[in-house]
Structure formats: structure tokens, C-alpha cells
């Protein structure tokens, strides 16, 4: 009897596994004349928008997702014709530009190109993509402090509060090397792309000082813990803010005055793109004000689309957590890839913190 | 002869592909400079304080964990031996049951129980404990013992049930009291079970990084976390492989010691 049950279980498991395999193998193999292969972050688009695009343009979209830039990169490096349009983060766009994996965007094909906020285009042009040739920004955000107004009675406007002993055992730090060091670097007034060993050591000492006050070093759990009120202060990505506030109205997000990290994700067209025309149509479609607004509603990460702002609630639009003022923003930097040696150094110091 | 060789082929492929080659790759990476060329740097890196401390904590925690598992599991196996077969297989079934659920989920469940507002947390506060044990060594130890206890129970139970009642009766007929039966008959006969139980608990708890990640609030680095970080986010495979190599040596040495005692036991029997 036992054996029979086992056998049935095994057969069922086998069947399911097989189904999954064939399911995976099936997609992407269909050769249709007007196909666009899109590679995007998971949960990074309102899925109805894809269907609407297909309906309006008659282009069939093959849609795949990735969860980290580092997972996406080697696939494209091996064969850039694998996908037509991709949505990487800014530092990865730079790396792809340097390794000749992208082709320039033809702005004349983008009717809605004027919808973009020129202030952000300038930041991108200055730091990543001179002349905005390759990257069409899609979402952007900062790293800041999410705090629970019922548990914190001080004004939160500086990274200093994460070193306040009053909140010992109630502070959540990010468990990512760059994000953790960024907090210390900005508190001390350094660049978050510093590679100076003396500066990094000072940061390490500072983070070690903070260690006893930290409740936990977190990744995605920061959301749930803050919503549940398990911590008073947490370092978090701005994009999580609206979701958290929705679940727990006592939460407020602040971009500290010393500055922070700012990031952009944006669309690029691959070198080996098989359908350049469709790729531009896709990007242009996403730039449409109403579509950008719907994606903003879905993703809740700030949009660089100026025209979409007309649809956004006044309350959200005026919330400095979602759309910070340009002065603070000017003190924010993007992460640059620092090279393997510098990255190793960050990890060496990070290991000494814990 | 040829047929028999053919039958062993899948196992050979398996062993070479999934054990021998990966091991060689660890050696290859571990003894190689990032720029190429032989170096001992990554292996000797274990002596650096930021690596040595996690290693010592890991060793200490896994020794304590193994001891606790043994202390819990041995009397249980002893009791189950005396119970009738139906009853004891039911108890064993209950002990194995949590393993039907994913390891990660079980540890997550503990995190929810122990963290602020969790059931165990509330009970502990009521009993007068202050603070939250998530992020401490106790939480990690609890997670280890909970997850690895079945690996101790099973081999001990198997070793116990293999002992023939006649053997024990013979000992009693020859005048041994219960204490002497337990100490001089059952204990030596279950020694192989103890050894495999220890190995099966000690090795995974020495190398774990999931338990310490979840229940340690990522505040505590065990050697497993260091190695995991080198491979995943730090992308320093050479250092990761070098440290893995050292860890393997620790495991091999402890297994060699255990085996030594195991064979001693057998000799005594003979």
C-alpha cells in the first residue's frame, strides 16, 4: 500500500515537472513575423498594458522577466539578439553601453518623448548616458528612511537618527553592502562611490558603532516588518513607500537631507534587436501619459513622465517621499560600478561590521 | 560482467559529474589568484579575524546543537525500542512529519513565532523574559535543533530496533541490571547509529547559512554566510572556494575522529 502511494506520488510529481518543462520550452519558439521580445523586471508593468499594446499595434509581445541585473546581463552578453528591448538599471546600462550591447534610440520615432521630465534626463545625461542616446527612463527612486510616526517623536530628516540610542533594537538596516555603506558615507559627507580605504574604514567604524542598535539587517522583509509595526525606523527603497503607507497609514518616508542613492531603470534597445521599429513603438507606447500613469499606479515607483503627473493625486504629488524636492535630489548620487578590487574592499569592510 | 558495468554507469556519471568535478573545481578556484596563478592566500584567509570568528561561532553552535539533539533523541529511541512496533512507528512518523514541509518554510515559521507579536514571543514576555531572541545565538541554535533533530532520531531508532531482545535477555540472565544493560549492551550496539546521527546533524549545522540568515536577523555571520556571500553578492569565487576548502577539512577531520571511535567500538564487540 505504502509503495503504491509512493509510486502515485512519484508519477504525479514527474508529470507536473514535465508539464513545467514543456511549458517553459514552448514560449519564445514561435516564429511570427511581427514579434517583440521584451525583457523586464518581475511585476514591473501593468499586464493589461501589454495586451493593449498588442491590440493597438498588432505586434505580438513575448514577455520575459528577470529579478536582478546580474542575472540578465550574462544572457544578453552571450547573445544580444535574445531580446529586443530590456529595462535594466542605470549602472547596468552603462556597462552594456561600454560593452557595445546596445544601439542608440531614434528619438524622432518617439512621439511621446517630450513627456519626460527634462530635469531627470539631464541627471542621466550627466552621470550615465551622455546626450541621452541609449536609455529611456521608466521608473526612478531613492533610498531613504521609512518611519512609524507613532513610534518616533523626533523629526526625521537626517541619517543621524539611525545612530540614536533611543531607538535601539528598533532600527532596520539594509543587508546590502552598497546600501549599508551609502548610509554611513552620506552621513560623513563622502561620495557613495568612494574607493578611498581611509573613508571606507571610517564608515566601517561608524557602522560597527550602529550594530548594537540594529534590530536586523533586512532585504525585502523590511516592508512587512515596518507594516506590522515591529520597528520604528527602516532603510528602504522609495518605491516600497506607497505600498507600505497603504497598508499602514502611520508610515512616512523621508529622503535624508545629507543625500542618498538615486536610481533609474529605463528601456534600452539591444544591438541585436530583430525588430527595431516595434521596439520604438513599445517605448513610445509606454511613454504615453495615460499608460505611464497606469504603470505608476501598478508599480508605485516614481515616474519620470512629467505628462503623467496630471493624473496623479495632488496628495501623492506633493508628498516629498514620492517626489522629493530638487535640492535634496541634487545631493543624491547613482551607484557606479567601482571595479572588482574596490567591490572586494567594500565586502572586506562589511564583514568586519558584523 | 559487461552488463554489470553498464548498470553502474549512471552512478559513475552521477558521482563524477556531481561530486568529483565540483570538488576539483573548488580546489581549482580556491588555490588560484583572481588574476591566475597558484596561491595559498584564499585558504589562509581563514586566519583573518573576520573569518575566524564566524568559523569558531559555527563550530561552537554546531557542537552544542549536536549535543542537544543527541540528548533529546537517545532517550526517545530507547523508549521507542521498548514500545510496540505500531506505537513507535507512529511516534517516529510524528517526528518526521515536519520534514514533509520545506526547510525554508519551517524556519520562516519559527521566525514568525519568535519575532515581535509572534505566539512564542508573547508567551515569553508573559513568562517574564525581556526582549526578542531573534538576532541572537539562542534563536539560531533553536532553529538548528528543530531542523536537524529528525536526522538524529532516525539513525538512533534504526540502530535500537536492530538489537535483538534475546541479546538483552541474555545480559539480564547473566546478572546485568538495567543500568548495566543500557551501558554495556545497548550503548555499544547503537554506537554506529550515534556516529551517523552526529555526522548528519553536525555537518549541516556547521555549514548552514539559511538558519542564521533568518533567525539571526542577518546580524550574525556564520562561516556558511561568509562563503555564501562570497559566491553570491561579492562574486569573489576564489575566496569563497578557499574558505569552503578549509571548512571541508574541518568536516573531514571530525568525521575521521568519529570513524576512529566507531571502529574501536566494533573491535570491542569482536
HADDOCK unambig.tbl for C-alpha pairs under 7 A between the chains (distance, minus, plus):
assign (segid A and resid 216 and name CA) (segid B and resid 135 and name CA) 6.80 0.50 0.50
assign (segid A and resid 216 and name CA) (segid B and resid 217 and name CA) 4.53 0.50 0.50
assign (segid A and resid 216 and name CA) (segid B and resid 218 and name CA) 6.12 0.50 0.50
assign (segid A and resid 216 and name CA) (segid B and resid 219 and name CA) 5.97 0.50 0.50
assign (segid A and resid 217 and name CA) (segid B and resid 217 and name CA) 6.03 0.50 0.50
assign (segid A and resid 217 and name CA) (segid B and resid 218 and name CA) 5.23 0.50 0.50
assign (segid A and resid 217 and name CA) (segid B and resid 219 and name CA) 6.13 0.50 0.50
assign (segid A and resid 218 and name CA) (segid B and resid 218 and name CA) 7.00 0.50 0.50
assign (segid A and resid 230 and name CA) (segid B and resid 116 and name CA) 6.09 0.50 0.50
assign (segid A and resid 344 and name CA) (segid B and resid 234 and name CA) 6.80 0.50 0.50
assign (segid A and resid 347 and name CA) (segid B and resid 234 and name CA) 6.58 0.50 0.50
assign (segid A and resid 351 and name CA) (segid B and resid 50 and name CA) 6.06 0.50 0.50
assign (segid A and resid 352 and name CA) (segid B and resid 50 and name CA) 5.64 0.50 0.50
assign (segid A and resid 354 and name CA) (segid B and resid 219 and name CA) 6.12 0.50 0.50
assign (segid A and resid 354 and name CA) (segid B and resid 220 and name CA) 6.31 0.50 0.50
assign (segid A and resid 354 and name CA) (segid B and resid 221 and name CA) 6.55 0.50 0.50
